Amino acid sequence: MQITTGWHEKGRAEGIKEGLKQGIKQGIKEGKLETARAALRKGLPEDVVAEITGLDLETVRRLKGGLN
């Protein structure tokens, strides 16, 4: 019974850890997107926004199209 519980706890801990990693990655991506939107609203060129945020140019162009 203890071995099963130990594996269960290990699996649960790994699941929580993986969930946190995914959440952090998603938060970083959302932050980049919001920064890009703000920069585009201020009139910065698409290529500069892409360089600053690390987003690809196509993503920046799609964001710009969505602002109109």
Secondary structure, DSSP 8 states (H G I E B T S, - for coil): -HHHHHHHHHHHHHHHHHHHHHHHHHHHHHHHHHHHHHHHHTT--HHHHHHHH---HHHHHHHHHHH-
